[in-house]
Amino acid sequence: MINYIIEKPEQPYLNIKGSKDLFPVRRIYCIGRNYADHAIEMGFDPNKEPPFFFQKNPNNIAIDNKFPYPPQTNDVHHEIEMVVALKSGGQNILQEKAYEHIFGFAVGLDMTRRDLQAQAKKLGRPWEIGKAFEKSAPIGILSRYEDTGLMDKGKIKLEVNNKIKQEGNLNMMIWKIPEIISHLSKFYGISGGDLIMTGTPAGVGPVKKGDQLKAKIEGLENLEVNVV
Ligand code: MN
């Protein structure tokens, strides 16, 4: 029998629509600047710079509809994103085979300490301090691929205190889901349990304590998060 020398850390997980089973989370890959209008609002030319990846930690997930305002920042931004959950993986996956590895989809938020991220960018340092902190990845209930279909189009929208802040369509992604999975699998051994946050449309902005965020993607379960 294995005896862990300290208490075994909890396995992060997501809930699944219509099921008591849980989806265990292994890694969280995030894509940057995957909607042209968001790349432009951040000061970049989407025609010159292709999307790129960073990661959050699996235990940065928040599934309790609460986002505690994080420390060491005065500028935390919301970024609504569709989350793809993989049931299997591999290396060098062909685009035509990518959907065979998908378990399902959920609505997520890539919460970002924008001031710390901006500082890191300026200094040529990694983004973790801006992106991978406690509860920085609120994610809603997973819907199964067999129930949702391809999720290659559909409205994506974020409301803060019932005012629309971000609005777009999944068909505006620069890199489509099969391209993202194929690309990631060239660099990493991707696997069942991995999540991919697929980027945010324009309209990102700050949140403050007391705000109510409503994140919606056509065909998926809404995600509601209170900033506390
Ligand atoms: Mn993002």
Residues whose N, C-alpha, C, O or C-beta is under 5 A from the ligand:
A	BS01	MN	I31 E79 D110 G199 T200
